[in-house]
């Protein structure tokens, strides 16, 4: 009987001492939005009611994740308001973000006062919806090229803007030197070596084959793999169609090629490659092996289906057709004689 009384009495005494020391502490939490687009942010509103003068802290205050798939992008400073009966109300917001679609159960918010931990009641769930194909526009909020005015001096370093006249003088001197060198070369008969450029199709196919043989994604280097794959395609588009793809976002490239007759049919394949590449580079997504192989094959298909059509044989050898004409005229002349 004594043991039973001790078992019941000790917790009651501990609870009474805790209440006497810290008073009644209440923690509540609610989501600003229970449905979230992947890459977007929502606020977790936290409210603490406690006695004035009591010091407490949130458990995991320095952690940048709430769960494995839900990140804490930021935290606001606490807003403390005095209420009746010598009590205060503390309000804080945790900014949540996720790059993986799914339904996630959020753990309760824990508030530590002394040796006691108080938790928020109720179960919160966050549903993360997948993003659209236009990844950069949805997640990063990039503007299109047409809507951003271009000012050259905004992109130049200060040492160029401040001393531009020096660079003008250097350019003029180099230009004069080049003209003099060219004129001297003509007089002395020096022949400058001719540089043969590899056609865009041949260069792209060779680089894709080299990328395949390096087996980057097989060794866990998915980000490097997709960075080099998109660089090959951007360089090919730049040389093949005269589009400055190296300076464009994924959405701008897709929008530009959609208006091109030669690429309209295969634009979807390019869009799938750029979509996966953006997720890997910006959202740290780890794609499946089948996705990696399919991306390389789609890149090969895109280059194959957009390569220049072969020049007609007659157009390639115009002298042949011209050379045959005198023979026929000669035969006609022989018959007439």
C-alpha positions as a Markdown table, in Angstrom:
| # | Residue | x | y | z |
|---|---|---|---|---|
| 1 | Unk | 0.0 | 0.0 | 0.0 |
| 2 | Unk | 2.9 | 2.4 | 0.8 |
| 3 | Unk | 4.5 | 1.6 | -2.5 |
| 4 | Unk | 1.3 | 2.4 | -4.3 |
| 5 | Unk | 1.0 | 5.8 | -2.5 |
| 6 | Unk | 4.5 | 6.6 | -3.3 |
| 7 | Unk | 4.0 | 5.7 | -7.0 |
| 8 | Unk | 1.0 | 8.0 | -7.2 |
| 9 | Unk | 2.2 | 10.7 | -4.9 |
| 10 | Unk | 5.7 | 11.4 | -6.4 |
| 11 | Unk | 4.4 | 12.3 | -10.0 |
| 12 | Unk | 1.7 | 14.6 | -8.5 |
| 13 | Unk | 4.3 | 16.4 | -6.4 |
| 14 | Unk | 6.7 | 16.8 | -9.4 |
| 15 | Unk | 3.8 | 18.2 | -11.5 |
| 16 | Unk | 2.8 | 20.6 | -8.8 |
| 17 | Unk | 6.4 | 21.8 | -8.4 |
| 18 | Unk | 6.7 | 22.2 | -12.2 |
| 19 | Unk | 3.5 | 24.2 | -12.4 |
| 20 | Unk | 4.6 | 26.3 | -9.4 |
| 21 | Unk | 8.0 | 27.0 | -11.1 |
| 22 | Unk | 6.9 | 27.7 | -14.7 |
| 23 | Unk | 3.1 | 28.2 | -14.5 |
| 24 | Unk | 0.9 | 26.9 | -17.2 |
| 25 | Unk | 2.7 | 26.8 | -20.6 |
| 26 | Unk | 0.7 | 26.2 | -23.7 |
| 27 | Unk | 2.1 | 25.6 | -27.2 |
| 28 | Unk | 0.1 | 25.7 | -30.4 |
| 29 | Unk | 1.0 | 25.5 | -34.1 |
| 30 | Unk | -0.9 | 25.8 | -37.4 |
| 31 | Unk | 0.0 | 26.0 | -41.1 |
| 32 | Unk | -0.6 | 29.0 | -43.2 |
| 33 | Unk | -1.4 | 26.5 | -46.1 |
| 34 | Unk | -1.7 | 22.7 | -45.9 |
| 35 | Unk | -1.1 | 22.4 | -49.6 |
| 36 | Unk | 2.1 | 23.6 | -51.1 |
| 37 | Unk | 3.6 | 23.7 | -54.6 |
| 38 | Unk | 7.1 | 22.0 | -54.7 |
| 39 | Unk | 9.8 | 24.7 | -54.3 |
| 40 | Unk | 7.3 | 27.3 | -52.9 |
| 41 | Unk | 7.2 | 28.3 | -49.2 |
| 42 | Unk | 4.5 | 28.4 | -46.5 |
| 43 | Unk | 4.5 | 29.6 | -42.8 |
| 44 | Unk | 4.1 | 27.5 | -39.7 |
| 45 | Unk | 2.5 | 29.9 | -37.1 |
| 46 | Unk | 3.6 | 29.1 | -33.6 |
| 47 | Unk | 2.1 | 30.5 | -30.4 |
| 48 | Unk | 3.3 | 30.1 | -26.8 |
| 49 | Unk | 1.3 | 31.2 | -23.7 |
| 50 | Unk | 3.3 | 31.4 | -20.5 |
| 51 | Unk | 3.9 | 33.4 | -17.3 |
| 52 | Unk | 6.0 | 36.6 | -17.6 |
| 53 | Unk | 9.6 | 36.2 | -16.6 |
| 54 | Unk | 9.8 | 32.5 | -17.6 |
| 55 | Unk | 12.6 | 31.8 | -20.1 |
| 56 | Unk | 12.2 | 29.0 | -22.7 |
| 57 | Unk | 13.5 | 28.0 | -26.1 |
| 58 | Unk | 12.3 | 25.9 | -29.0 |
| 59 | Unk | 13.9 | 22.5 | -29.5 |
| 60 | Unk | 15.8 | 22.2 | -32.8 |
| 61 | Unk | 16.1 | 26.0 | -33.1 |
| 62 | Unk | 19.2 | 25.8 | -35.2 |
| 63 | Unk | 18.1 | 22.9 | -37.4 |
| 64 | Unk | 17.5 | 23.6 | -41.0 |
| 65 | Unk | 15.1 | 20.7 | -41.5 |
| 66 | Unk | 11.8 | 19.8 | -39.9 |
| 67 | Unk | 11.6 | 16.3 | -41.4 |
| 68 | Unk | 13.6 | 14.5 | -44.0 |
| 69 | Unk | 11.7 | 16.1 | -46.9 |
| 70 | Unk | 10.6 | 19.4 | -45.3 |
| 71 | Unk | 13.2 | 22.1 | -44.8 |
| 72 | Unk | 13.1 | 25.2 | -42.6 |
| 73 | Unk | 14.0 | 28.0 | -45.0 |
| 74 | Unk | 13.9 | 30.7 | -42.2 |
| 75 | Unk | 12.5 | 31.8 | -38.9 |
| 76 | Unk | 11.1 | 35.2 | -37.8 |
| 77 | Unk | 11.9 | 36.9 | -34.6 |
| 78 | Unk | 9.6 | 36.3 | -31.7 |
| 79 | Unk | 6.7 | 38.8 | -31.2 |
| 80 | Unk | 5.9 | 39.0 | -27.4 |
| 81 | Unk | 2.7 | 40.6 | -26.2 |
| 82 | Unk | 1.7 | 41.0 | -22.5 |
| 83 | Unk | -1.8 | 39.7 | -21.7 |
| 84 | Unk | -3.8 | 39.6 | -18.5 |
| 85 | Unk | -2.9 | 37.8 | -15.2 |
| 86 | Unk | 0.9 | 38.6 | -15.6 |
| 87 | Unk | 1.1 | 36.3 | -18.7 |
| 88 | Unk | 2.7 | 36.8 | -22.1 |
| 89 | Unk | 2.0 | 35.6 | -25.6 |
| 90 | Unk | 4.9 | 34.7 | -27.9 |
| 91 | Unk | 4.3 | 34.4 | -31.7 |
| 92 | Unk | 6.8 | 33.1 | -34.2 |
| 93 | Unk | 6.8 | 31.9 | -37.8 |
| 94 | Unk | 8.9 | 29.1 | -39.3 |
| 95 | Unk | 9.1 | 29.3 | -43.1 |
| 96 | Unk | 8.8 | 25.7 | -44.5 |
| 97 | Unk | 9.9 | 24.6 | -48.0 |
| 98 | Unk | 10.0 | 21.2 | -49.8 |
| 99 | Unk | 11.5 | 20.0 | -53.1 |
| 100 | Unk | 9.9 | 16.5 | -52.9 |
| 101 | Unk | 6.2 | 16.0 | -53.7 |
| 102 | Unk | 4.2 | 13.9 | -51.3 |
| 103 | Unk | 2.1 | 14.0 | -48.1 |
| 104 | Unk | 4.2 | 14.6 | -44.9 |
| 105 | Unk | 3.2 | 14.5 | -41.2 |
| 106 | Unk | 4.9 | 17.3 | -39.3 |
| 107 | Unk | 6.3 | 16.6 | -35.8 |
| 108 | Unk | 4.9 | 18.7 | -33.0 |
| 109 | Unk | 6.7 | 21.9 | -32.0 |
| 110 | Unk | 8.6 | 21.4 | -28.8 |
| 111 | Unk | 9.2 | 24.3 | -26.3 |
| 112 | Unk | 11.7 | 23.7 | -23.5 |
| 113 | Unk | 11.4 | 25.5 | -20.1 |
| 114 | Unk | 13.9 | 24.4 | -17.6 |
| 115 | Unk | 13.8 | 20.6 | -17.4 |
| 116 | Unk | 10.3 | 20.4 | -18.9 |
| 117 | Unk | 9.3 | 20.1 | -22.6 |
| 118 | Unk | 5.9 | 21.3 | -23.8 |
| 119 | Unk | 4.6 | 20.1 | -27.2 |
| 120 | Unk | 2.0 | 21.5 | -29.6 |
| 121 | Unk | -1.2 | 19.5 | -29.7 |
| 122 | Unk | -2.9 | 18.1 | -32.9 |
| 123 | Unk | -1.3 | 16.5 | -36.0 |
| 124 | Unk | -0.3 | 18.8 | -38.9 |
| 125 | Unk | 0.1 | 17.4 | -42.4 |
| 126 | Unk | 1.6 | 19.2 | -45.4 |
| 127 | Unk | 0.8 | 18.1 | -49.0 |
| 128 | Unk | 3.5 | 19.1 | -51.5 |
| 129 | Unk | 2.3 | 19.1 | -55.1 |
| 130 | Unk | 4.8 | 18.6 | -58.0 |
| 131 | Unk | 5.9 | 21.6 | -60.0 |
| 132 | Unk | 5.2 | 22.4 | -63.7 |
| 133 | Unk | 7.7 | 21.7 | -66.5 |
| 134 | Unk | 8.7 | 25.4 | -66.4 |
| 135 | Unk | 10.8 | 24.8 | -63.4 |
| 136 | Unk | 12.9 | 28.0 | -63.3 |
| 137 | Unk | 9.8 | 30.3 | -63.7 |
| 138 | Unk | 7.9 | 28.5 | -60.9 |
| 139 | Unk | 10.7 | 28.0 | -58.3 |
| 140 | Unk | 13.2 | 30.8 | -59.0 |
| 141 | Unk | 10.9 | 33.4 | -60.4 |
| 142 | Unk | 13.2 | 34.3 | -63.3 |
| 143 | Unk | 11.8 | 36.9 | -65.7 |
| 144 | Unk | 11.8 | 36.4 | -69.5 |
| 145 | Unk | 14.5 | 38.1 | -71.6 |
| 146 | Unk | 11.9 | 40.4 | -73.2 |
| 147 | Unk | 10.7 | 41.9 | -69.9 |
| 148 | Unk | 14.2 | 42.8 | -68.5 |
| 149 | Unk | 15.8 | 45.9 | -70.1 |
| 150 | Unk | 19.5 | 45.4 | -71.0 |
| 151 | Unk | 22.0 | 47.9 | -69.8 |
| 152 | Unk | 25.6 | 47.1 | -70.7 |
| 153 | Unk | 27.2 | 49.1 | -67.9 |
| 154 | Unk | 25.2 | 47.2 | -65.3 |
| 155 | Unk | 27.1 | 44.0 | -66.2 |
| 156 | Unk | 30.6 | 45.5 | -66.4 |
| 157 | Unk | 33.0 | 45.6 | -63.5 |
| 158 | Unk | 33.8 | 49.0 | -62.0 |
| 159 | Unk | 37.4 | 49.0 | -63.1 |
| 160 | Unk | 36.2 | 48.8 | -66.8 |
| 161 | Unk | 33.5 | 51.5 | -66.4 |
| 162 | Unk | 35.9 | 53.9 | -64.6 |
| 163 | Unk | 38.9 | 53.5 | -67.0 |
| 164 | Unk | 37.0 | 52.8 | -70.2 |
| 165 | Unk | 39.2 | 55.2 | -72.2 |
| 166 | Unk | 42.3 | 53.2 | -71.5 |
| 167 | Unk | 40.7 | 50.1 | -73.0 |
| 168 | Unk | 39.6 | 52.1 | -76.0 |
| 169 | Unk | 43.2 | 53.2 | -76.6 |
| 170 | Unk | 44.4 | 49.6 | -76.2 |
| 171 | Unk | 41.8 | 48.3 | -78.7 |
| 172 | Unk | 42.8 | 51.0 | -81.2 |
| 173 | Unk | 46.5 | 50.1 | -80.9 |
| 174 | Unk | 45.7 | 46.4 | -81.3 |
| 175 | Unk | 43.5 | 47.1 | -84.4 |
| 176 | Unk | 46.3 | 49.2 | -86.0 |
| 177 | Unk | 48.8 | 46.5 | -85.2 |
| 178 | Unk | 46.6 | 43.8 | -86.8 |
| 179 | Unk | 46.2 | 45.9 | -90.0 |
| 180 | Unk | 49.9 | 46.5 | -90.2 |
| 181 | Unk | 50.6 | 42.8 | -89.7 |
| 182 | Unk | 48.0 | 41.9 | -92.3 |
| 183 | Unk | 49.5 | 44.2 | -94.9 |
| 184 | Unk | 53.1 | 43.0 | -94.2 |
| 185 | Unk | 51.8 | 39.4 | -94.6 |
| 186 | Unk | 50.4 | 40.2 | -98.0 |
| 187 | Unk | 53.7 | 41.7 | -99.1 |
| 188 | Unk | 55.9 | 38.9 | -97.9 |
| 189 | Unk | 53.5 | 36.2 | -99.0 |
| 190 | Unk | 52.9 | 34.8 | -95.5 |
| 191 | Unk | 49.8 | 32.6 | -95.6 |
| 192 | Unk | 47.8 | 32.4 | -92.4 |
| 193 | Unk | 46.8 | 28.9 | -91.4 |
| 194 | Unk | 43.1 | 28.2 | -91.9 |
| 195 | Unk | 41.1 | 26.9 | -89.0 |
| 196 | Unk | 38.6 | 24.2 | -90.0 |
| 197 | Unk | 35.5 | 24.3 | -87.8 |
| 198 | Unk | 33.8 | 21.1 | -86.9 |
| 199 | Unk | 30.1 | 21.2 | -87.9 |
| 200 | Unk | 27.7 | 21.6 | -85.0 |
| 201 | Unk | 26.2 | 18.1 | -85.6 |
| 202 | Unk | 29.5 | 16.3 | -85.6 |
| 203 | Unk | 30.8 | 18.2 | -82.5 |
| 204 | Unk | 27.6 | 17.5 | -80.5 |
| 205 | Unk | 27.6 | 13.8 | -81.4 |
| 206 | Unk | 31.3 | 13.4 | -80.5 |
| 207 | Unk | 30.8 | 15.2 | -77.2 |
| 208 | Unk | 27.7 | 13.1 | -76.4 |
| 209 | Unk | 29.6 | 9.9 | -77.1 |
| 210 | Unk | 32.5 | 11.1 | -74.9 |
| 211 | Unk | 30.0 | 11.9 | -72.1 |
| 212 | Unk | 28.5 | 8.4 | -72.3 |
| 213 | Unk | 31.9 | 6.8 | -72.0 |
| 214 | Unk | 32.9 | 8.8 | -68.9 |
| 215 | Unk | 30.0 | 7.1 | -66.9 |
| 216 | Unk | 29.5 | 10.1 | -64.6 |
| 217 | Unk | 26.1 | 9.2 | -63.2 |
| 218 | Unk | 27.1 | 5.6 | -62.7 |
| 219 | Unk | 29.8 | 6.9 | -60.2 |
| 220 | Unk | 27.3 | 9.1 | -58.4 |
| 221 | Unk | 28.1 | 12.4 | -60.3 |
| 222 | Unk | 24.6 | 13.1 | -61.5 |
| 223 | Unk | 24.9 | 16.9 | -61.2 |
| 224 | Unk | 28.1 | 17.0 | -63.3 |
| 225 | Unk | 26.5 | 14.6 | -65.8 |
| 226 | Unk | 23.4 | 16.8 | -66.3 |
| 227 | Unk | 25.5 | 20.0 | -66.3 |
| 228 | Unk | 27.7 | 18.8 | -69.2 |
| 229 | Unk | 24.7 | 17.2 | -71.0 |
| 230 | Unk | 22.8 | 20.6 | -71.0 |
| 231 | Unk | 26.0 | 22.5 | -72.0 |
| 232 | Unk | 26.4 | 20.2 | -75.0 |
| 233 | Unk | 22.8 | 20.9 | -76.1 |
| 234 | Unk | 23.0 | 24.6 | -75.4 |
| 235 | Unk | 26.3 | 24.9 | -77.5 |
| 236 | Unk | 24.7 | 22.9 | -80.3 |
| 237 | Unk | 21.5 | 25.1 | -80.3 |
| 238 | Unk | 23.7 | 28.2 | -80.3 |
| 239 | Unk | 25.8 | 27.0 | -83.3 |
| 240 | Unk | 23.0 | 25.3 | -85.2 |
| 241 | Unk | 20.3 | 27.9 | -85.0 |
| 242 | Unk | 22.1 | 31.1 | -84.0 |
| 243 | Unk | 20.3 | 31.2 | -80.6 |
| 244 | Unk | 22.2 | 32.4 | -77.6 |
| 245 | Unk | 21.2 | 29.4 | -75.5 |
| 246 | Unk | 24.2 | 29.6 | -73.2 |
| 247 | Unk | 22.8 | 32.8 | -71.6 |
| 248 | Unk | 19.1 | 31.6 | -71.5 |
| 249 | Unk | 17.1 | 29.8 | -68.9 |
| 250 | Unk | 15.5 | 26.5 | -69.6 |
| 251 | Unk | 12.0 | 28.0 | -70.1 |
| 252 | Unk | 13.4 | 30.7 | -72.5 |
| 253 | Unk | 15.1 | 28.0 | -74.6 |
| 254 | Unk | 11.9 | 25.9 | -74.9 |
| 255 | Unk | 9.8 | 29.0 | -75.7 |
| 256 | Unk | 12.3 | 30.1 | -78.4 |
| 257 | Unk | 12.6 | 26.7 | -80.1 |
| 258 | Unk | 8.8 | 26.2 | -80.0 |
| 259 | Unk | 8.6 | 28.9 | -82.7 |
| 260 | Unk | 11.2 | 27.2 | -84.9 |
| 261 | Unk | 9.8 | 24.8 | -87.5 |
| 262 | Unk | 12.9 | 22.6 | -87.4 |
| 263 | Unk | 12.7 | 22.0 | -83.7 |
| 264 | Unk | 8.9 | 22.1 | -83.0 |
| 265 | Unk | 8.5 | 18.4 | -83.5 |
| 266 | Unk | 11.3 | 17.4 | -81.0 |
| 267 | Unk | 10.9 | 20.3 | -78.6 |
| 268 | Unk | 9.2 | 18.0 | -76.1 |
| 269 | Unk | 12.3 | 15.7 | -75.8 |
| 270 | Unk | 14.5 | 18.7 | -75.1 |
| 271 | Unk | 12.0 | 19.9 | -72.5 |
| 272 | Unk | 12.1 | 16.6 | -70.6 |
| 273 | Unk | 15.9 | 16.7 | -70.5 |
| 274 | Unk | 16.0 | 20.3 | -69.2 |
| 275 | Unk | 13.3 | 19.6 | -66.6 |
| 276 | Unk | 15.2 | 16.7 | -65.1 |
| 277 | Unk | 18.5 | 18.6 | -65.3 |
| 278 | Unk | 17.0 | 21.6 | -63.4 |
| 279 | Unk | 15.6 | 19.3 | -60.7 |
| 280 | Unk | 19.1 | 17.7 | -60.3 |
| 281 | Unk | 21.1 | 20.9 | -60.3 |
| 282 | Unk | 18.7 | 23.2 | -58.2 |
| 283 | Unk | 16.5 | 20.8 | -56.2 |
| 284 | Unk | 19.2 | 18.1 | -55.5 |
| 285 | Unk | 16.9 | 15.4 | -56.9 |
| 286 | Unk | 18.5 | 12.0 | -57.5 |
| 287 | Unk | 17.0 | 10.6 | -60.7 |
| 288 | Unk | 16.6 | 6.9 | -61.6 |
| 289 | Unk | 19.2 | 5.1 | -63.8 |
| 290 | Unk | 16.5 | 4.8 | -66.5 |
| 291 | Unk | 16.0 | 8.5 | -66.4 |
| 292 | Unk | 19.7 | 9.2 | -66.9 |
| 293 | Unk | 19.9 | 6.8 | -69.9 |
| 294 | Unk | 16.7 | 8.2 | -71.4 |
| 295 | Unk | 18.0 | 11.8 | -71.1 |
| 296 | Unk | 21.2 | 10.9 | -73.1 |
| 297 | Unk | 19.1 | 9.1 | -75.7 |
| 298 | Unk | 16.7 | 12.1 | -76.0 |
| 299 | Unk | 19.7 | 14.4 | -76.5 |
| 300 | Unk | 21.0 | 12.1 | -79.3 |
| 301 | Unk | 17.5 | 12.1 | -80.9 |
| 302 | Unk | 17.2 | 15.8 | -80.7 |
| 303 | Unk | 20.6 | 16.4 | -82.4 |
| 304 | Unk | 19.8 | 13.7 | -85.1 |
| 305 | Unk | 16.4 | 15.1 | -85.9 |
| 306 | Unk | 17.6 | 18.7 | -86.2 |
| 307 | Unk | 20.8 | 18.2 | -88.2 |
| 308 | Unk | 21.0 | 20.1 | -91.5 |
| 309 | Unk | 19.6 | 18.3 | -94.5 |
| 310 | Unk | 22.3 | 17.1 | -97.0 |
| 311 | Unk | 23.0 | 19.4 | -99.9 |
| 312 | Unk | 21.6 | 18.2 | -103.3 |
| 313 | Unk | 24.1 | 16.5 | -105.6 |
| 314 | Unk | 23.4 | 18.9 | -108.4 |
| 315 | Unk | 23.9 | 21.9 | -106.2 |
| 316 | Unk | 27.1 | 20.5 | -104.8 |
| 317 | Unk | 28.7 | 19.9 | -108.3 |
| 318 | Unk | 27.4 | 22.6 | -110.6 |
| 319 | Unk | 30.4 | 22.4 | -112.9 |
| 320 | Unk | 29.5 | 18.8 | -113.9 |
| 321 | Unk | 26.2 | 19.7 | -115.4 |
| 322 | Unk | 27.7 | 22.7 | -117.1 |
| 323 | Unk | 30.5 | 20.6 | -118.5 |
| 324 | Unk | 28.1 | 18.2 | -120.1 |
| 325 | Unk | 26.3 | 20.9 | -122.1 |
| 326 | Unk | 29.1 | 21.4 | -124.8 |
| 327 | Unk | 29.1 | 17.7 | -125.5 |
| 328 | Unk | 25.5 | 17.7 | -126.4 |
| 329 | Unk | 25.9 | 20.8 | -128.5 |
| 330 | Unk | 28.8 | 19.2 | -130.3 |
| 331 | Unk | 26.7 | 16.1 | -131.1 |
| 332 | Unk | 24.0 | 18.3 | -132.4 |
| 333 | Unk | 26.5 | 20.3 | -134.5 |
| 334 | Unk | 27.9 | 17.0 | -136.0 |
| 335 | Unk | 24.5 | 15.8 | -137.1 |
| 336 | Unk | 23.7 | 19.2 | -138.7 |
| 337 | Unk | 26.9 | 19.0 | -140.7 |
